[in-house]
Amino acid sequence: MKKGICFLLAGAMILSQTACSGGETSQPDTQPDSTSETETITTNDNSLNTNDEEPEETPEDQSEKEPIDVSEKTPESTEIPQDWVCYEPTEGEVFFLSEEKTGTTEDFEDQYIVTLYDSDAKEVQTIEVNTLDNAPIDNPAFEFMDINSDGYMDVPLITAIGNVNRAYQFYLWNPDDHDLTESDFLGGDNAYVIQSIDTDGSVMASSHNSAAEWDDYYYQWDDRTTYHLVKKVHHLYDKEEEE
């Protein structure tokens, strides 16, 4: 009888413990597996990857390694040949002139091509000119002057030089088209020495026949391209006569 009571008490105690724990039995605490955590870190960190495969590069990494080509962004500087002559028709406007001998005429005159270039060395205009073969210079010389007093420097090509006189072929600067316009000023068979150029458009030039005889020509420019002869004075020794 006593044994039966003991078994009943023991069973009741077990049921009482089960009810307090909500029907669950507690599990013993387990230590974290350090090996599994290490494997996880190794898998996620490319820097600790021991595999033979290269880590995949991101687009940012590729752009850093690719060389930058700066040749397309940096324009090449324009080199101007040393034998070109700088020509500034007005302040801040730069051009260049070059000359090239192309042949000789039947009259023994050298033939030349004079080329006008802009500041980027691009060809703007070409001019054909002859220079006398027996002149002291063997090519056209450039002298810049504002012959018509319009505020722009003009180009009188010197085609021949004598003891005193010079033969000119004038080209006037055209500010509208940015090129040169041929003029017959001081042209023809005579050669001259330009004595004076005034800002009012008057020009005086002399043509010497000898040390004792010469003519003075007085011109007046009407506008940028037209002019007229005001008077001509003939000199012979101490005498002068207006014509």
Backbone bond lengths (Angstrom), bond angles and torsions (degrees), N, CA, C in turn:
res aa  C-N    CA-C-N  psi(-1)  N-CA   C-N-CA  omega(-1)  CA-C   N-CA-C  phi
1 M - - - 1.471 - - 1.522 112.01 -
2 K 1.346 114.96 -41.12 1.456 120.01 179.90 1.528 110.71 -67.99
3 K 1.328 119.54 -38.06 1.453 122.83 178.51 1.520 110.93 -61.88
4 G 1.244 118.55 -37.83 1.465 121.30 179.94 1.501 111.02 -66.07
5 I 1.288 117.18 -38.81 1.462 120.40 -179.78 1.498 110.31 -66.66
6 C 1.350 116.80 -38.22 1.485 120.09 -179.73 1.504 111.37 -64.29
7 F 1.299 118.74 -41.44 1.462 121.73 178.91 1.513 111.53 -64.67
8 L 1.316 116.31 -36.96 1.462 119.21 179.49 1.511 111.10 -67.81
9 L 1.347 116.78 -38.80 1.458 119.60 178.28 1.511 111.86 -66.30
10 A 1.266 117.11 -40.15 1.482 120.19 179.23 1.513 110.54 -63.72
11 G 1.298 118.97 -41.58 1.458 121.71 179.32 1.495 111.85 -64.82
12 A 1.342 116.29 -38.47 1.447 119.37 -179.77 1.509 111.18 -65.36
13 M 1.338 117.66 -37.13 1.464 120.82 178.56 1.511 111.83 -64.87
14 I 1.283 117.94 -38.63 1.478 121.90 179.57 1.508 110.47 -65.81
15 L 1.340 117.40 -42.94 1.450 121.21 178.94 1.507 110.75 -64.85
16 S 1.336 117.07 -37.08 1.454 120.14 179.69 1.511 111.31 -65.06
17 Q 1.323 119.39 -40.23 1.475 122.16 178.21 1.510 111.45 -66.56
18 T 1.314 116.99 -36.27 1.466 120.42 -179.58 1.509 110.99 -67.82
19 A 1.276 119.82 -39.30 1.463 124.04 -179.67 1.509 111.49 -66.29
20 C 1.327 120.62 -36.15 1.463 123.79 -179.41 1.519 112.35 -69.93
21 S 1.322 113.88 -30.14 1.489 116.75 -179.69 1.496 112.55 -90.53
22 G 1.292 118.92 8.71 1.463 122.65 177.74 1.485 113.18 71.33
23 G 1.285 115.81 22.38 1.461 118.60 176.87 1.492 112.87 85.84
24 E 1.316 118.89 4.79 1.454 121.48 -179.45 1.498 108.03 -113.60
25 T 1.270 113.86 150.44 1.454 120.67 176.07 1.498 108.67 -105.55
26 S 1.333 116.08 134.96 1.461 120.08 -177.52 1.493 111.04 -70.55
27 Q 1.383 117.97 144.81 1.446 123.96 179.01 1.512 108.88 -104.54
28 P 1.261 117.27 145.12 1.468 119.90 178.94 1.522 110.28 -66.94
29 D 1.369 115.42 147.20 1.468 120.80 177.87 1.500 110.13 -66.21
30 T 1.369 114.58 140.30 1.481 119.30 179.15 1.505 108.61 -117.34
31 Q 1.336 120.38 144.24 1.457 125.51 177.14 1.516 110.46 -77.88
32 P 1.330 118.07 141.72 1.490 119.34 179.09 1.500 111.43 -63.00
33 D 1.313 114.20 145.24 1.467 120.67 -179.76 1.517 108.77 -81.36
34 S 1.326 117.13 103.80 1.463 121.55 -178.49 1.505 112.14 -64.24
35 T 1.294 117.66 -27.91 1.478 120.71 -179.90 1.509 111.20 -66.86
36 S 1.341 117.96 -42.23 1.468 120.71 -179.20 1.505 111.31 -67.06
37 E 1.379 118.16 -37.81 1.447 119.64 178.03 1.516 110.97 -65.81
38 T 1.293 118.77 -39.17 1.464 122.13 178.53 1.513 111.12 -62.69
39 E 1.313 116.33 -40.75 1.463 119.69 178.40 1.525 110.42 -63.92
40 T 1.316 115.86 -38.56 1.467 118.68 179.76 1.513 111.20 -64.16
41 I 1.322 118.08 -43.17 1.460 122.16 178.58 1.515 110.75 -63.46
42 T 1.288 116.52 -42.09 1.465 120.67 -179.77 1.518 111.31 -62.83
43 T 1.320 115.97 -36.75 1.463 119.56 -178.49 1.522 111.52 -70.37
44 N 1.347 118.60 -37.51 1.451 121.71 -174.79 1.518 114.01 -85.79
45 D 1.318 119.35 -22.81 1.452 122.13 -175.78 1.522 109.43 -100.11
46 N 1.385 117.26 111.19 1.457 120.60 -179.16 1.507 112.09 -65.24
47 S 1.346 115.94 -28.09 1.461 118.06 -177.12 1.514 112.26 -68.79
48 L 1.381 117.13 -22.66 1.464 120.63 179.24 1.508 112.02 -102.75
49 N 1.320 117.01 10.89 1.461 120.99 -177.25 1.508 109.73 -70.73
50 T 1.299 115.80 125.15 1.468 120.90 -179.88 1.501 112.23 -98.91
51 N 1.366 116.64 6.29 1.461 118.47 179.36 1.519 110.67 -73.63
52 D 1.292 119.51 161.78 1.462 125.01 -179.82 1.521 112.28 -75.72
53 E 1.344 119.28 -19.28 1.456 122.02 -175.89 1.521 110.88 -74.84
54 E 1.387 116.53 142.59 1.462 122.65 176.48 1.518 109.11 -71.03
55 P 1.348 118.71 141.25 1.474 119.58 175.94 1.517 110.60 -65.58
56 E 1.291 116.50 143.23 1.463 121.74 -178.64 1.516 110.68 -68.59
57 E 1.358 116.80 130.41 1.457 121.38 -178.24 1.517 110.54 -84.98
58 T 1.294 115.24 139.86 1.464 121.09 175.52 1.516 109.47 -82.34
59 P 1.341 119.75 161.26 1.486 121.50 176.71 1.515 112.44 -56.65
60 E 1.351 116.40 -32.76 1.464 118.03 178.67 1.513 111.18 -65.26
61 D 1.357 116.25 -41.46 1.467 119.57 179.12 1.511 111.75 -64.23
62 Q 1.340 118.23 -38.63 1.454 121.94 -179.50 1.522 111.10 -66.55
63 S 1.357 117.73 -40.02 1.459 120.00 -179.27 1.516 111.30 -66.47
64 E 1.349 117.06 -30.84 1.455 119.45 179.01 1.516 111.65 -70.58
65 K 1.329 117.83 -31.85 1.458 121.27 -177.35 1.515 112.86 -84.17
66 E 1.328 117.95 -25.59 1.457 120.14 -177.97 1.519 110.81 -71.83
67 P 1.359 119.03 131.26 1.476 121.20 179.27 1.519 111.13 -68.05
68 I 1.303 116.64 143.91 1.468 122.78 -179.49 1.518 109.07 -91.87
69 D 1.325 116.98 123.34 1.459 122.17 179.85 1.515 108.47 -88.69
70 V 1.335 117.06 108.71 1.464 121.59 -178.50 1.513 112.18 -97.71
71 S 1.333 118.10 -0.95 1.460 119.85 -176.86 1.520 111.68 -66.28
72 E 1.359 117.00 -32.44 1.457 119.30 -178.80 1.525 111.15 -75.50
73 K 1.332 117.68 -25.84 1.452 120.30 -177.47 1.517 112.13 -87.55
74 T 1.329 117.52 -23.46 1.453 121.28 -177.45 1.517 109.50 -101.83
75 P 1.349 119.87 109.03 1.472 121.01 -178.17 1.524 110.57 -69.28
76 E 1.327 115.29 146.89 1.447 119.72 177.77 1.527 109.98 -73.67
77 S 1.322 115.75 138.72 1.458 120.13 179.11 1.527 109.83 -73.33
78 T 1.339 115.59 142.05 1.451 121.36 -179.42 1.517 109.42 -82.96
79 E 1.325 116.54 123.66 1.452 120.70 178.97 1.524 109.09 -95.07
80 I 1.321 116.35 125.32 1.453 122.69 179.88 1.530 108.25 -96.91
81 P 1.334 118.41 124.38 1.475 119.88 177.81 1.520 111.44 -56.73
82 Q 1.313 115.52 145.60 1.458 120.47 -175.84 1.527 112.51 -67.60
83 D 1.340 118.58 -25.72 1.459 119.80 -178.29 1.535 112.80 -84.76
84 W 1.328 118.09 -1.76 1.456 120.06 173.78 1.526 109.52 -76.48
85 V 1.336 115.71 146.84 1.461 121.52 -178.78 1.524 108.99 -103.89
86 C 1.333 116.03 128.03 1.466 120.44 178.51 1.528 109.56 -73.06
87 Y 1.323 115.36 133.20 1.473 121.50 -177.88 1.524 108.18 -130.80
88 E 1.329 116.51 121.14 1.460 122.36 178.81 1.532 109.00 -117.86
89 P 1.326 118.16 96.91 1.474 120.16 179.36 1.523 112.10 -62.07
90 T 1.318 117.38 -30.40 1.454 122.56 174.56 1.515 107.64 -149.84
91 E 1.309 117.19 164.51 1.458 121.29 -175.26 1.526 110.91 -61.78
92 G 1.325 116.16 129.01 1.456 121.35 178.41 1.511 114.90 88.50
93 E 1.325 118.06 -4.07 1.467 122.00 179.56 1.523 107.90 -114.37
94 V 1.331 116.55 111.22 1.462 121.95 -170.87 1.525 110.36 -111.35
95 F 1.332 115.50 130.88 1.459 123.17 173.45 1.528 107.61 -133.10
96 F 1.326 114.92 174.53 1.457 120.55 178.10 1.524 109.66 -136.06
97 L 1.334 115.68 149.92 1.458 122.61 177.49 1.525 109.23 -123.84
98 S 1.317 114.60 138.71 1.464 120.36 174.68 1.519 108.84 -131.98
99 E 1.319 116.36 160.79 1.468 120.86 178.98 1.523 108.66 -135.60
100 E 1.321 115.29 146.31 1.464 121.08 -179.31 1.532 109.10 -144.63
101 K 1.308 116.25 127.77 1.462 120.50 178.30 1.528 109.11 -76.88
102 T 1.341 115.47 131.59 1.459 120.19 -175.97 1.520 113.75 -115.80
103 G 1.360 118.21 -14.47 1.465 119.31 -179.46 1.514 111.45 167.60
104 T 1.341 114.71 -167.85 1.468 122.05 179.98 1.517 108.75 -136.70
105 T 1.327 117.38 136.77 1.455 121.80 -179.97 1.530 110.39 -81.26
106 E 1.353 116.06 172.33 1.467 121.17 177.35 1.529 111.49 -65.77
107 D 1.315 117.11 -21.75 1.467 121.69 178.10 1.530 111.86 -90.93
108 F 1.313 114.95 15.49 1.467 121.90 177.79 1.535 112.61 62.59
109 E 1.314 115.14 35.14 1.452 120.05 172.21 1.524 109.04 -101.37
110 D 1.313 115.77 134.22 1.461 119.54 177.03 1.532 109.91 -75.00
111 Q 1.309 115.29 138.96 1.461 121.01 179.22 1.532 109.13 -102.78
112 Y 1.332 114.56 135.50 1.458 120.33 -177.66 1.519 110.54 -131.66
113 I 1.328 114.44 153.24 1.460 122.58 169.52 1.520 107.19 -113.51
114 V 1.321 116.19 119.98 1.465 122.15 174.33 1.527 107.38 -101.82
115 T 1.324 116.42 127.75 1.467 121.56 -175.75 1.516 109.97 -117.31
116 L 1.321 114.94 134.32 1.459 122.17 175.93 1.527 108.92 -101.38
117 Y 1.338 116.53 129.69 1.463 122.65 179.36 1.529 109.06 -121.02
118 D 1.335 115.34 152.31 1.461 118.60 173.70 1.523 109.67 -85.32
119 S 1.325 117.12 -175.39 1.462 120.95 -175.02 1.519 113.11 -67.42
120 D 1.352 117.63 -17.20 1.464 121.83 176.72 1.519 112.17 -95.41
121 A 1.342 116.15 13.66 1.466 123.15 179.01 1.527 112.19 65.07
122 K 1.319 117.41 26.40 1.462 121.70 174.35 1.529 109.71 -92.40
123 E 1.321 115.84 135.67 1.462 120.55 -176.65 1.520 110.95 -66.82
124 V 1.344 115.38 130.54 1.460 121.89 178.92 1.518 111.32 -107.00
125 Q 1.339 117.35 -41.17 1.463 120.82 -171.81 1.521 109.37 -160.13
126 T 1.330 116.57 148.37 1.461 122.15 172.83 1.524 109.12 -122.46
127 I 1.343 115.88 142.91 1.463 122.73 -177.58 1.520 108.71 -129.48
128 E 1.331 116.76 130.29 1.459 121.18 175.30 1.523 109.12 -93.20
129 V 1.316 116.73 133.25 1.469 120.81 -178.54 1.514 109.03 -146.57
130 N 1.340 115.29 143.06 1.465 121.59 175.98 1.521 109.44 -106.51
131 T 1.291 116.32 142.18 1.454 120.84 175.16 1.525 108.33 -126.91
132 L 1.315 116.99 141.42 1.455 120.91 -176.05 1.523 110.58 -64.50
133 D 1.324 114.75 134.22 1.467 119.78 -176.30 1.523 112.13 -68.89
134 N 1.340 118.13 -26.74 1.458 120.40 -177.83 1.523 112.57 -94.54
135 A 1.359 117.43 11.29 1.463 120.55 177.94 1.527 109.51 -75.50
136 P 1.336 117.59 155.35 1.463 120.41 178.41 1.518 113.74 -59.58
137 I 1.332 118.32 -23.10 1.462 121.19 174.85 1.515 107.85 -109.67
138 D 1.321 115.88 148.49 1.464 120.06 -177.37 1.520 112.38 -105.15
139 N 1.328 118.15 14.08 1.459 120.23 175.87 1.526 108.72 -155.24
140 P 1.312 117.80 162.21 1.462 119.53 179.62 1.524 110.82 -63.50
141 A 1.305 115.94 139.18 1.470 120.63 176.51 1.519 108.72 -104.50
142 F 1.327 115.70 146.76 1.453 120.36 -178.42 1.526 109.42 -102.49
143 E 1.317 115.86 126.01 1.451 122.28 170.84 1.528 107.16 -130.69
144 F 1.311 116.84 128.13 1.459 120.37 -177.62 1.522 109.53 -102.84
145 M 1.311 115.75 133.19 1.464 122.01 177.58 1.521 108.86 -157.36
146 D 1.330 116.03 150.79 1.468 121.33 175.87 1.521 107.70 -88.64
147 I 1.324 116.03 81.22 1.458 121.03 -171.39 1.519 112.01 -69.93
148 N 1.329 119.07 -28.53 1.468 121.90 -177.48 1.532 112.99 -105.71
149 S 1.336 116.97 7.20 1.475 122.78 174.69 1.525 113.06 55.03
150 D 1.335 115.98 41.98 1.467 119.83 176.81 1.526 112.07 -101.92
151 G 1.330 117.04 5.07 1.457 120.60 178.98 1.506 114.65 93.05
152 Y 1.344 118.37 0.63 1.464 122.34 179.92 1.524 109.62 -121.29
153 M 1.323 115.58 140.41 1.456 120.39 178.35 1.526 109.62 -74.81
154 D 1.339 115.40 131.76 1.461 121.89 179.31 1.525 109.87 -103.63
155 V 1.343 115.56 170.54 1.468 120.77 -175.51 1.529 108.93 -120.06
156 P 1.333 118.15 100.51 1.464 120.14 171.64 1.529 109.38 -89.70
157 L 1.320 117.01 107.60 1.465 120.38 177.34 1.523 108.80 -75.06
158 I 1.296 116.99 127.09 1.468 122.01 179.93 1.522 107.68 -90.75
159 T 1.310 115.43 110.93 1.464 119.83 -176.16 1.518 113.28 -95.55
160 A 1.319 117.90 -13.74 1.471 120.92 177.72 1.518 109.34 -161.98
161 I 1.322 115.78 148.62 1.464 121.80 178.19 1.520 108.69 -130.63
162 G 1.332 115.41 126.43 1.463 120.69 174.36 1.512 110.29 -101.42
163 N 1.331 116.63 -161.51 1.458 120.02 177.63 1.525 111.09 -65.18
164 V 1.329 116.25 -35.54 1.459 120.73 -179.98 1.524 111.16 -127.53
165 N 1.325 116.04 -47.55 1.457 121.32 -173.01 1.526 112.64 -81.10
166 R 1.318 113.49 162.42 1.463 121.57 173.57 1.523 108.72 -133.59
167 A 1.337 114.51 144.14 1.463 119.84 174.32 1.526 108.26 -97.39
168 Y 1.341 115.37 131.53 1.460 121.01 -174.82 1.522 111.29 -116.17
169 Q 1.300 113.87 152.15 1.456 121.94 165.68 1.529 105.16 -130.33
170 F 1.338 116.61 104.51 1.461 121.09 -170.84 1.527 112.05 -85.61
171 Y 1.327 114.33 140.25 1.465 122.31 171.88 1.527 107.71 -129.37
172 L 1.325 115.66 122.31 1.460 122.58 -176.94 1.528 110.26 -96.04
173 W 1.317 115.30 140.12 1.460 119.17 179.40 1.525 110.57 -73.02
174 N 1.337 115.42 131.31 1.458 122.55 178.34 1.532 108.46 -103.78
175 P 1.335 118.35 102.52 1.469 119.40 -176.05 1.523 113.70 -69.17
176 D 1.332 117.38 -18.27 1.466 119.66 -179.83 1.527 111.39 -77.32
177 D 1.329 116.46 -44.07 1.463 120.41 -177.72 1.526 112.78 -100.41
178 H 1.329 116.85 -4.28 1.469 122.02 179.88 1.527 111.59 55.72
179 D 1.345 114.96 49.74 1.453 120.73 174.36 1.529 108.56 -151.09
180 L 1.330 116.56 -172.36 1.464 121.62 -175.84 1.522 110.58 -107.75
181 T 1.333 115.44 140.49 1.466 122.41 179.21 1.522 108.83 -116.08
182 E 1.338 116.62 128.20 1.463 120.62 -178.46 1.530 110.33 -68.83
183 S 1.350 115.73 142.25 1.458 122.47 178.25 1.527 108.80 -130.70
184 D 1.331 116.02 148.41 1.464 119.56 177.76 1.526 112.00 -91.05
185 F 1.332 116.79 12.64 1.457 119.99 -178.60 1.531 109.95 -62.13
186 L 1.342 116.01 129.87 1.469 123.88 -177.43 1.532 111.76 55.83
187 G 1.319 114.80 30.25 1.461 118.90 178.25 1.520 111.74 -91.32
188 G 1.311 115.42 -157.82 1.463 120.24 -179.72 1.519 112.03 82.66
189 D 1.330 114.87 -156.95 1.463 120.72 -175.16 1.521 113.28 -85.56
190 N 1.324 118.00 -13.79 1.455 119.99 -177.90 1.527 111.72 -82.01
191 A 1.321 114.52 157.90 1.459 121.94 172.53 1.524 107.67 -122.35
192 Y 1.318 116.64 151.06 1.455 120.03 -167.67 1.530 111.51 -135.73
193 V 1.309 112.71 167.65 1.460 122.30 165.12 1.521 106.19 -123.72
194 I 1.332 117.35 119.88 1.459 120.78 179.65 1.520 108.11 -77.41
195 Q 1.319 115.85 116.86 1.462 121.39 -175.25 1.526 112.29 -90.21
196 S 1.306 117.46 -40.85 1.470 119.40 -177.61 1.520 110.71 -156.12
197 I 1.350 114.26 148.98 1.464 122.43 174.33 1.524 106.50 -133.00
198 D 1.311 117.26 119.13 1.463 121.46 -179.15 1.525 109.95 -102.95
199 T 1.326 114.83 154.29 1.465 120.21 -177.86 1.522 112.78 -68.07
200 D 1.331 117.65 -15.65 1.471 119.92 178.50 1.528 111.84 -83.33
201 G 1.337 117.41 2.91 1.458 120.87 177.30 1.508 114.64 95.98
202 S 1.321 118.44 5.42 1.464 120.35 178.27 1.530 110.08 -91.75
203 V 1.339 114.68 141.72 1.466 122.05 -179.01 1.518 108.10 -133.57
204 M 1.345 115.99 136.20 1.459 120.64 174.04 1.519 108.51 -120.34
205 A 1.347 115.04 127.18 1.457 121.34 179.87 1.520 109.12 -132.01
206 S 1.330 116.34 148.33 1.465 121.82 -179.27 1.525 109.36 -117.79
207 S 1.337 114.42 148.92 1.454 121.42 174.97 1.531 107.50 -127.79
208 H 1.326 115.34 114.89 1.468 120.11 -173.23 1.529 110.56 -96.18
209 N 1.338 114.96 127.25 1.455 120.78 171.50 1.528 110.86 -88.14
210 S 1.310 115.34 -33.07 1.467 122.72 177.87 1.510 107.18 -161.31
211 A 1.325 116.68 -178.54 1.459 119.54 178.83 1.517 111.55 -67.94
212 A 1.330 117.23 -22.39 1.472 120.68 -176.77 1.516 112.77 -103.66
213 E 1.324 118.15 -8.53 1.473 120.52 -176.12 1.525 109.70 -136.74
214 W 1.324 115.60 130.48 1.455 121.07 177.78 1.531 109.73 -161.27
215 D 1.325 114.25 166.12 1.464 121.24 178.99 1.529 109.10 -121.49
216 D 1.318 115.30 139.90 1.465 121.41 173.69 1.523 109.03 -107.66
217 Y 1.332 115.90 130.93 1.468 121.50 -178.89 1.535 108.13 -115.06
218 Y 1.323 115.42 130.59 1.462 122.01 179.62 1.529 108.49 -113.17
219 Y 1.305 116.36 117.06 1.464 121.98 -177.63 1.527 109.82 -115.62
220 Q 1.336 113.47 157.33 1.466 120.39 174.53 1.531 108.59 -135.23
221 W 1.325 115.24 126.25 1.457 119.41 176.60 1.520 109.19 -82.27
222 D 1.346 116.06 129.94 1.461 121.58 179.13 1.530 110.81 -84.75
223 D 1.305 116.71 -38.84 1.467 122.54 175.50 1.531 106.57 -152.77
224 R 1.288 116.10 -158.29 1.467 119.38 -173.84 1.521 113.26 -67.53
225 T 1.332 118.82 -26.65 1.465 120.48 -173.45 1.520 114.65 -121.23
226 T 1.333 118.56 -14.59 1.476 120.55 -176.17 1.529 110.68 -116.66
227 Y 1.324 115.17 150.20 1.461 122.35 -178.26 1.527 108.67 -149.98
228 H 1.330 116.70 172.07 1.462 120.47 174.49 1.527 108.40 -147.79
229 L 1.333 114.49 155.74 1.463 121.24 177.48 1.524 109.26 -83.08
230 V 1.316 116.58 122.53 1.463 121.43 179.36 1.518 110.27 -81.53
231 K 1.320 116.86 -49.65 1.463 120.63 178.43 1.523 110.16 -163.02
232 K 1.341 113.40 162.21 1.460 121.67 176.08 1.529 107.62 -129.83
233 V 1.328 116.09 132.04 1.459 121.35 -178.47 1.522 108.22 -121.09
234 H 1.343 114.32 122.97 1.467 120.61 -179.76 1.529 109.45 -94.71
235 H 1.342 115.58 132.48 1.464 120.94 -179.28 1.533 109.06 -116.20
236 L 1.314 115.43 132.56 1.467 121.83 174.90 1.532 107.44 -140.74
237 Y 1.325 112.85 108.56 1.464 119.16 -172.88 1.538 108.85 55.72
238 D 1.331 116.10 -121.59 1.458 119.04 -177.26 1.519 112.68 -93.81
239 K 1.307 116.16 2.47 1.458 120.02 -177.38 1.526 109.36 -99.32
240 E 1.315 116.30 148.49 1.461 122.07 174.29 1.504 109.81 -139.11
241 E 1.300 115.11 144.33 1.465 121.10 -176.52 1.512 108.36 -139.98
242 E 1.333 114.71 128.35 1.457 119.23 179.27 1.518 109.51 -84.96
243 E 1.275 116.04 134.45 1.469 121.61 -179.66 1.502 110.90 -114.61
